[in-house]
Amino acid sequence: MSLGEHTSDTAPFFSDDSEAEGQEERGAGDGGAGGTEEESASGVTRVRALLTVFILCYINLLNYMDRFTVAGVLPDIEHYFAIDDEKSGLLQTVFICSYMFLAPVFGYLGDRYNRKIIMSVGITFWSLVTLASSYTPKEHFWALLLTRGLVGVGEASYSTIAPTIIADLYVKEKRTNMLSIFYFAIPVGSGLGYIVGSQVSSAAQDWHWALRVTPGLGLIAVLMLLIVVKEPNRGAIEARPEHHLHQTSWLKDLQALSKNYSFVLSTFGFTAVAFVTGSLALWAPTFLFRAAVFNGEKGPCLEGNCASSDSLIFGAITCVTGVLGVASGVQVSRYLRRWTPRADPLVCAAGLLLSSPFLYLAIVFAQKSTVATYVFIFFGETFLSMNWAIVADILLYVVVPTRRSTAEAFQIVISHLLGDAGSPYLIGVVSDSLRKTDSFLWEFRSLQLSLLLCSFVAVFGGAFFLATALFIEGDRERAENYVPSDDEPIVVPKSGRSTRVPVSSVLI
C-alpha cells in the first residue's frame, strides 16, 4: 500500500482513518481483479487478501518461534549463567510484561493509524533486538533480561493488530476459517521454537546461535509485509453504515468494553489458558529433562546441550497437538452452532475442563513412565489448544470494528498480567521454596509439585467460559446492531486535522 492510498495532501502519514474511510468506501465498489462483491468492499482483491493472511500467519509463526526458542535451550542457559529456577522464570516474565504493557499503546494506534506500517516498524525492531540478545556475555545475565524485555515491544506491535486486519478482510465462516489458519501458527511456531532452538544449539555447540535464526526470517517478513499487504477499509466488509465506523474516545472505548460481559469473561477464561500455556511453555522441557535424570535415563547437565532431545520431542508434540486442537475446536464449534448460538464459549469451557485431568496425570506419571507422560501431555495440549481461534472469533463478533484493536490490546494485557507474565516466575519461585536440598530428587520433585498448579487454574478458566455462554447472544446482537448515541463524540476532519464533536452537531 502506497503512502498516497492512506493519506491526503494535507494530513501526515499517520492520519486518522476516519478521514480516509469515506474516500476508500466510495472506491470499494470498483473492487479488484478476481474479487467478489463482498471482498471488494474491503478495498483488497481476493488474491491479495489470501496472500495477506499467509504473510500474517508466517509472521505469527516467527513470533511464537522466537518466543519459545529460549525455553528450548533453558537448561543450557541455566548452566551458562549459573542461575536458579527463580531467575530462569524471569526470562519469560520480563518479555511478557513489556509485551502486555505496550499492547494498549499499539491497540490505540492500530484503531486509528496505518496498521501495516506499525507492524513493519515493530517487527524490524523485534528482529534487531533478538539478534542483539544472542551476543550476551556470560557475566551479564541482566543484559539478556533487558533484550528479552525489548523483544516484547516489537511483538506487541504485531499481535494486537494482525487479527483486526483479517477481520476487515473476511466475515462469518470465512473469517473463522482464516483465523483458524492464523492461529495454527501459534502451536506450530511454539513447537518449532523448541525444535530449532535445541537442534541449532546442539549443532553449533553454543546456545547463542539458537537466537540468531528468527531475526533474518523476520526481516524477510517485513519486506513481504511492505510489498504485498494493503491496508483494508475498516469494517466496510461488514456492510455497516458509515456512521457506525466513527471512532469514539479511548475512555469511551474502555467504558463500553468494561460493560461487554462476553468480552470480560472470555478474557478471564483466556487468562487461564495463558497461565497454563506460559508455565508449560517455559518449564515442560526442563521438567522432562529432570524427570529423565531422576529416573536414571540421563545424566545431569554438566557441559551444555542438556535437554535437546526433550525439547525436540516436546516441540513436535506441541506442533501436532496445536494443529489438532485448533482444527477440532473450530469444527466442533461449527457443528454445535446448528443447535445453540452459545457453542463457542461452551467448546472453550470443555477444552479447558478436559485438559485439566490429562495435565495432572502427565505431571504425576513423569516419575514412573516417560512414555505415559508424553501421551498425557499430547491429550492435555490438544484440548488446551481448542480455545485459540474461537476466543479470537468471540472478541471480533462481540466488539464493534473501531474498538477491536483496543479490545485485542486489553485482552492481551489482562490475560498476560494475570496469566503467563507471572506464571513462569511463580512456578520457579514455588519450585525453589519447596526444594529442601540441591539433590536431583528435589530438583525434580519441587518443580513437579509447583506445576500441579496448572491443572487447577484450567478448571477456573473453564468456569469463566461457562459464564460467558450466559451473555454471548445479547452481546453479539448489540455489537451487530450498534448505533452511536446522540451525545457520543465522534472524530471528524476539520481544516486538515481531526477533532471530536457530538454526533448531533453534524447531523442534518
Summary of the structure (lengths in Angstrom):
residues: 508
radius of gyration: 23.2
end to end distance: 34.7
largest distance: 80.6
contacts: 1956
relative contact order: 0.15
helix: 75%
strand: 2%
